[in-house]
Every structure is written in structure tokens, then in C-alpha cells.
Amino acid sequence: MTAADELLAHAQGRAFIGDTGYDSDDLARKIRRRGMKVVISCNPTRKRNRRRLDRRRYRQRFPCRRQPLRQDRAQLPRRR
């Protein structure tokens, strides 16, 4: 069992959202069999069987951080 299969075994909801690393036809087939929508960005080198990406759902895969990094720079340790 791969890590992706283990994630899928515990997945709940209407959509399976993943990064490009989870882009495989086999995993997409397993996700569809469970009745979930596949929201996985295609690998840029993929030539055939490219699927459309639901960008609205894909943005939800990680919580967005609204503050720019410059505000946090004062708190970072300095290297000499």
C-alpha cells in the first residue's frame, strides 16, 4: 500500500484535493470509484489524459497566509 492509498482509505468528503505528486491515472480511478471528485493538478510533463482542474477547490488544499513575509522578517534569526 502506498501513502496515497492510505490517504484515500481515510478520506471523507465530496472531493479529493492533492498536489502534482498525486497525479496518476490509477489513483484518479480509485478516487472516482469512491464517488469523490478528483482535484489534482496535472504534472506539467503529462502529454495525454490531462484533466481539467477545479481551481476554486484546488486553492482550498492549504490554508492561505495573508501576511507578507516581510512582516515576519524581524522575527527570523539573523545569520552572520
Legacy VTK file of the C-alpha trace (Angstrom):
# vtk DataFile Version 3.0
C-alpha trace
ASCII
DATASET POLYDATA
POINTS 80 float
0.000 0.000 0.000
1.353 3.398 -0.957
0.940 6.597 1.041
-1.668 7.819 -1.440
-3.746 4.663 -0.966
-3.558 5.076 2.790
-4.730 8.706 2.498
-7.582 7.621 0.262
-8.647 4.937 2.754
-9.221 7.639 5.382
-10.544 10.348 3.034
-14.024 11.763 3.532
-15.992 14.355 1.631
-17.001 15.035 -1.940
-13.564 15.859 -3.392
-10.008 14.543 -3.062
-7.624 17.508 -3.318
-3.942 16.818 -3.943
-0.705 18.208 -5.334
1.024 17.254 -8.559
2.784 14.410 -6.734
-0.526 12.547 -6.526
-1.147 12.785 -10.279
-1.675 9.233 -11.509
-4.413 7.616 -13.560
-4.627 4.685 -11.141
-5.213 6.919 -8.115
-7.754 9.043 -10.018
-9.654 5.878 -10.934
-9.730 4.756 -7.279
-10.940 8.205 -6.185
-13.781 8.162 -8.722
-14.808 4.661 -7.583
-15.300 6.066 -4.081
-17.650 8.708 -5.531
-15.309 11.654 -4.986
-14.270 14.375 -7.415
-10.595 14.365 -8.446
-8.981 17.774 -7.809
-5.312 17.090 -8.546
-3.092 19.350 -10.618
-1.625 17.536 -13.619
2.098 17.006 -13.871
3.477 19.510 -16.409
5.175 16.692 -18.324
1.916 14.764 -18.803
1.124 14.578 -22.506
-2.154 12.608 -22.587
-5.226 12.297 -20.385
-4.900 15.779 -18.893
-7.881 16.554 -16.696
-9.435 19.941 -16.022
-8.587 21.491 -12.690
-11.273 22.961 -10.428
-9.182 25.964 -9.346
-11.671 27.110 -6.713
-11.382 23.810 -4.859
-7.659 23.451 -5.551
-6.979 26.713 -3.699
-8.518 25.155 -0.593
-5.827 22.475 -0.259
-3.687 24.666 2.022
-4.815 27.496 4.268
-3.669 30.724 2.666
-1.436 33.048 4.611
-2.430 36.641 4.066
0.517 38.434 5.691
3.539 39.053 3.526
6.852 37.548 4.575
8.439 40.961 5.113
6.438 41.491 8.296
7.846 38.259 9.724
11.447 39.024 8.800
12.081 40.927 12.015
11.331 37.754 13.963
13.652 35.495 11.954
17.114 34.762 13.394
19.927 36.628 11.705
22.826 34.823 10.054
26.281 36.314 10.321
LINES 1 81
80 0 1 2 3 4 5 6 7 8 9 10 11 12 13 14 15 16 17 18 19 20 21 22 23 24 25 26 27 28 29 30 31 32 33 34 35 36 37 38 39 40 41 42 43 44 45 46 47 48 49 50 51 52 53 54 55 56 57 58 59 60 61 62 63 64 65 66 67 68 69 70 71 72 73 74 75 76 77 78 79
